[in-house]
Amino acid sequence: TSQTMAVPPSFAAGRLSPSPESDMENADVEPRLLETESKDESPGSPVGGMSVAGKWRRITRKVRLCFATKGNYPWVQLAGHAGGFKAGVDPNWILKLANAYEKAALIVLQSDVLVAHVPRYGGTTTSEGQEFVQMENLLAGFVDARVMDCKIGVRTFLEEDVASKSLRKDLLQKMMELDPHAPTPEERERGITKLRYMQYRETLSSTLELGFRLEAVRVGGESDKKLKTVRTRDEVLARFRYFIQSRADVKEQFCRQLDVLREALAASAFFKTHEVVGSSLLFVYDATGRVTLKMIDFGKTIPRENPLHTERWDAATLNHADGYMLGFENLVSVFRDV
């Protein structure tokens, strides 16, 4: 029996689950209900397959979910595409469209020293014919949560994703929408490769220089809609200060959690054996001073012998470097100046 599910607020600045072709536009998506049939198939059910009791359960569930989305429903899909996430029946869990890499990573992480720094994993489920992973709702229990998503690493795409040498006019169009003067005259005629587009995209944000970038910031119900060109250290620092809102106590808690996470990364067998690309650090706090910091988004995390977490990626040699620790340490450095 399928159930009616509420789709919580969504605003895009990339996505929680990385997508190299995401346009990173911060467009708010209003809460809505996804309704599916919830039928009572017992013998003697009235025409249409739903008993009176079944209809009442459905109405009750609908009212409950409508109330949840209009009130302080605790889950916010930051930087995501509509349809990639669904609310779980239990508010402590969310459903995310399954990705083989992410599912495998979450399973391994549950028995790694990093387990305290990632969402809990609750297996998989099927909804409307699609497979979803069940994971911890990291905003459960927060009141009017302030949320910031920072994507870590010197690149946000897998090498296999940009291996094609095909020239694409659709990517040329995307580039021109961002900057009409970016393509060369030859590129205007023939198109550009995916690698060219992705490398250009990285130059717009702080990814290339600092090894991390801001994906989304939400404070007081409002999202920062000008993040895709936040590039310099000073620009990032200004957004961090906006997020912290002069809460010295919150800043100190995050600094301590970053220090603890650094130690866990150094000791992690998972981190020593995986290339971590497109993963984010999710910062969450509320007015009560409650704070949490978690690693999220493992849809581009793949097994890799001797991964290069402290080096920059070389497009010529395809050295597999993700530069995760370069970005992490730069983020810590900027955050301490808040």
C-alpha positions in Angstrom: 0.0 0.0 0.0 1.5 3.3 -1.0 1.1 6.4 1.1 0.5 10.1 0.6 3.8 11.9 1.2 4.5 15.6 1.8 7.3 17.1 -0.3 9.0 19.7 1.9 10.3 23.1 0.8 13.0 22.9 -1.8 15.3 25.6 -3.2 18.1 25.0 -5.6 21.6 26.2 -5.5 23.1 23.0 -7.0 21.7 20.1 -5.0 22.2 18.0 -1.9 22.8 15.1 -4.2 25.4 16.4 -6.6 24.5 16.8 -10.3 27.3 18.2 -12.5 24.7 19.7 -14.9 22.6 21.4 -12.3 22.1 25.1 -13.0 22.4 26.0 -9.3 19.4 28.4 -9.5 17.9 29.1 -6.1 14.3 28.7 -7.1 11.9 28.1 -4.2 9.5 25.2 -4.6 6.3 25.3 -2.5 5.3 22.4 -0.3 2.8 20.1 -1.9 1.2 16.7 -1.5 2.0 13.7 -3.8 -1.2 11.7 -3.7 -1.3 8.0 -4.6 -4.0 5.5 -4.1 -4.2 3.9 -0.7 -6.7 1.1 -1.2 -8.4 -1.3 1.1 -8.3 -4.5 -0.9 -10.1 -6.7 1.6 -13.1 -8.7 0.4 -16.3 -6.8 0.4 -14.7 -3.4 -0.2 -17.0 -0.9 -2.0 -16.6 0.0 -5.7 -13.3 1.7 -6.2 -11.5 -0.6 -3.7 -11.6 1.7 -0.7 -13.7 1.1 2.5 -15.1 3.8 4.6 -12.4 3.2 7.2 -9.8 3.3 4.4 -11.1 6.7 3.2 -11.1 8.1 6.7 -7.5 7.0 7.2 -6.5 8.6 4.0 -8.3 11.9 4.9 -6.7 11.9 8.3 -3.2 11.3 6.9 -3.8 14.1 4.3 -4.8 16.6 7.0 -1.8 15.6 9.2 0.6 16.1 6.3 -0.9 19.3 5.2 -0.5 20.7 8.7 3.1 19.5 8.8 4.1 21.3 5.6 2.4 24.5 6.6 4.0 24.5 10.1 7.5 24.0 11.2 8.1 20.8 9.3 11.7 20.0 10.2 13.2 18.9 6.8 14.4 21.4 4.2 15.8 20.1 0.9 18.7 22.4 0.4 20.1 22.8 -3.0 18.1 20.0 -4.5 16.0 19.1 -7.4 12.3 18.5 -6.9 11.5 14.8 -6.9 14.9 13.7 -5.5 13.7 13.6 -1.9 10.5 12.7 -0.1 9.5 12.9 3.5 9.4 9.7 5.4 6.4 8.5 7.3 8.5 8.9 10.4 9.7 12.6 10.7 13.1 11.4 11.9 13.8 9.9 8.4 13.8 11.1 4.9 13.8 9.3 1.5 16.4 10.1 -1.1 16.3 8.8 -4.6 18.7 5.8 -4.6 22.2 6.1 -6.1 24.4 3.0 -6.2 27.5 4.9 -5.1 25.8 6.6 -2.2 24.0 3.5 -1.0 27.3 1.6 -1.0 29.1 4.4 0.8 26.4 4.8 3.5 26.5 1.0 4.2 30.2 1.0 4.8 30.2 4.2 6.8 27.8 2.7 9.4 30.7 0.6 10.7 33.4 3.2 10.2 34.8 5.8 12.7 33.0 8.4 10.6 29.6 7.0 11.5 29.0 9.8 14.1 29.6 12.4 11.3 27.2 11.1 8.6 23.4 10.4 8.5 22.2 7.1 9.8 21.2 4.7 7.1 17.9 2.8 7.3 18.0 0.6 4.2 16.0 1.1 1.0 12.3 1.4 0.2 10.3 1.7 -3.0 7.8 4.5 -3.7 5.9 5.0 -6.9 8.1 2.5 -8.7 11.4 4.1 -7.7 14.0 3.0 -5.1 14.8 5.4 -2.3 17.4 5.1 0.5 16.1 5.9 3.9 18.4 8.2 5.9 18.4 10.2 9.0 16.5 13.5 8.9 19.3 15.8 10.1 16.9 18.7 10.8 14.5 16.7 13.0 14.1 18.4 16.4 15.4 21.8 15.2 13.2 24.8 15.5 13.5 27.3 12.6 16.8 25.7 11.6 19.5 27.8 10.0 21.2 25.7 7.4 24.4 25.9 5.3 25.6 23.5 2.7 29.3 23.6 1.7 30.6 21.3 -1.1 34.1 20.1 -0.3 36.9 19.3 -2.8 38.8 20.8 -5.7 36.4 19.3 -8.3 32.7 18.3 -8.2 32.6 15.8 -11.0 33.9 12.3 -11.6 36.7 11.8 -14.2 34.5 9.3 -16.0 31.8 12.0 -16.3 34.0 14.2 -18.4 35.9 11.6 -20.5 33.8 12.3 -23.6 35.4 14.5 -26.3 32.1 15.2 -27.9 31.3 18.9 -28.6 28.0 19.9 -27.3 25.9 22.9 -28.2 23.6 22.5 -25.1 26.6 23.0 -22.8 27.7 26.0 -24.9 24.3 27.5 -24.4 24.6 27.0 -20.6 28.0 28.7 -20.6 26.7 31.6 -22.6 23.8 32.0 -20.2 26.3 32.5 -17.4 28.7 34.7 -19.4 28.2 35.4 -23.2 31.8 36.3 -23.5 33.2 33.1 -22.0 33.3 30.9 -25.2 36.0 31.4 -27.8 34.9 32.1 -31.5 35.7 28.5 -32.4 33.7 27.2 -29.4 30.7 29.3 -30.5 30.8 27.6 -33.9 31.4 24.0 -32.8 30.3 23.6 -29.2 32.2 22.6 -26.0 33.1 19.4 -24.2 31.7 18.6 -20.9 35.1 18.9 -19.3 35.5 22.4 -20.6 32.0 23.3 -19.2 32.7 21.8 -15.8 36.1 23.4 -15.5 34.6 26.8 -16.5 31.9 26.3 -13.8 34.5 25.6 -11.2 36.2 29.0 -11.9 33.0 30.9 -11.1 33.0 29.7 -7.5 35.6 29.3 -4.7 36.1 25.6 -5.7 39.1 26.2 -7.8 40.9 28.6 -5.4 39.8 27.4 -2.0 38.8 23.8 -2.6 35.2 24.2 -1.4 32.2 26.3 -2.3 28.9 27.4 -0.8 25.9 25.5 -2.2 23.2 27.0 -0.1 22.5 29.2 3.0 19.2 29.6 4.6 18.5 31.8 7.6 15.2 33.0 9.0 13.3 31.3 6.2 15.2 33.2 3.6 17.8 31.7 1.2 20.8 33.4 -0.2 20.3 33.5 -3.9 23.7 34.8 -5.0 26.1 32.0 -4.3 27.2 30.6 -7.6 29.7 33.4 -8.1 30.9 33.6 -4.5 34.6 33.0 -5.2 37.0 34.9 -3.0 37.9 34.3 0.6 36.4 37.6 1.7 33.2 36.8 -0.1 32.9 33.4 1.5 33.7 34.9 4.9 30.9 37.4 4.5 28.4 34.6 3.8 29.7 32.6 6.8 29.1 35.7 9.0 25.6 36.1 7.7 24.9 32.4 8.5 26.3 32.6 12.1 24.4 35.9 12.8 26.9 37.0 15.5 26.3 33.8 17.6 29.8 33.3 19.1 28.5 30.3 21.0 27.4 28.6 17.8 30.6 29.4 16.0 32.7 27.8 18.8 30.5 24.7 18.7 31.0 24.4 15.0 34.8 24.9 15.4 35.0 22.1 17.9 33.0 19.8 15.7 35.2 20.6 12.8 38.2 19.6 14.9 36.6 16.4 15.9 35.7 15.6 12.3 39.3 16.2 11.2 40.5 13.6 13.7 37.9 11.2 12.5 38.9 11.7 8.9 42.5 11.0 9.7 41.5 7.7 11.5 38.9 6.6 9.0 39.5 3.4 6.9 36.7 4.6 4.6 38.4 7.9 3.9 41.7 6.2 3.2 40.1 4.0 0.5 37.6 6.3 -1.2 37.7 9.2 -3.6 35.2 11.7 -2.2 33.8 14.0 -4.9 30.8 16.3 -4.6 30.3 15.6 -0.9 29.1 18.4 1.4 29.3 19.5 5.0 25.9 20.4 6.3 25.9 23.0 9.1 22.7 23.3 11.1 21.7 25.3 14.2 18.7 27.0 15.7 17.9 29.8 18.2 18.2 27.4 21.1 21.9 27.0 20.3 21.6 23.4 19.2 24.2 22.6 16.6 25.0 19.7 14.3 27.6 19.2 11.5 27.5 16.2 9.2 29.0 15.0 6.0 26.4 14.4 3.3 26.0 13.5 -0.4 28.0 10.4 -1.4 26.6 10.0 -4.9 30.1 10.5 -6.4 32.1 8.8 -3.7 33.9 5.7 -5.2 36.4 3.2 -3.9 40.0 4.3 -4.7 43.3 2.9 -3.6 45.4 5.6 -2.1 43.1 8.5 -2.8 44.7 12.0 -3.1 42.9 14.1 -0.5 45.7 16.8 -0.2 46.5 17.4 -3.9 44.9 19.3 -6.7 43.4 17.6 -9.7 45.4 17.4 -12.9 43.2 17.3 -16.0 46.1 16.2 -18.2 47.1 13.1 -16.1 43.7 12.4 -14.5 45.4 11.8 -11.2 42.1 11.1 -9.3 42.8 13.8 -6.8 39.8 15.1 -5.0 41.6 17.6 -2.8 39.1 17.1 0.0 41.5 18.0 2.8 42.7 21.1 0.9 39.1 22.3 0.9 38.4 21.2 4.4 41.4 23.1 5.9 40.6 26.2 3.9 37.0 26.1 5.1 38.2 25.7 8.8 40.6 28.7 8.3 37.8 30.9 7.0 35.3 29.8 9.6 37.6 30.6 12.4 37.7 34.2 11.2 34.0 34.6 11.5 
